Amino acid sequence: MNPSEMTETARTPEELPGVVTRLFRGVLYAESDEKAWQSLLTLESQARDYVAVLGLDLILDESEGYAFLRSREDPEGNLPRLIPRRRLTFDVSLLLALLRGRMLEFDTNSSELRLIMTEQDIVDMVAVFLPESSNQAKILDKLGATLKKVVELGFLRRLRGQSETYEVARILKAYVDAQWLEEFDARLADYRASLEEPAGAPPQTPESTTEGELP
């Protein structure tokens, strides 16, 4: 090992607390924090061991360019939860599930990397699951609030200079997995059944929420 390699080996572990602290602040993206991302790639094994002591897993997708921390399953409740679980409303859950389905379709049929959708695309996608008699103005108002929440969660990004155009963040794939979708499908089936109730009985949007760990 030459002197420069020895210096790098001695220096690198000192970066570990800073990298882990950065992960505790939220999702780390390669494109937005290149220095921290490169440090994480170098220290991946050490970072995994470091956070494992705290009951956390490091979720890292180098090809997609993101990393985040997730609490390990703890049925007995022996570990403190350092990464909070956020409860999602049915409307937010529905939009996330539909966006995940659209991304799966996009990845299957397109060679492009970025899934771009306009606000009208999203309205049309959600409208399929709403009763035909719904008030369009109220739908748009409600969807606006839902879109804002999904943007805050980091799953949609407004394109610069195009307020009604969004990029679907690829990290959505890591959060909305097959198990999440299966659990939500059961709630969606109940909602669809309520839409088929006799005329005069207003459809009931599920009061329950879908729980998930979000950035």
Secondary structure, 3 states (H helix, E strand, C coil): CCHHHHHHHHHHHHHHHHHHHHHHCCCEECCCCHHHHHHHHHCHHHHHHHHHCCCEEEEEECCCCEEEEEECCCCCCCCCCCCCCEEECHHHHHHHHHHHHHHHHHHHHCCCCCEEEEHHHHHHHHHCCCCCCCCHHHHHHHHHHHHHHHHHHCCEEEECCEEEEEEECCCHHHHCCHHHHHHHHHHHHHHHHHHCCCCCCCCCCCCCCEEECCC
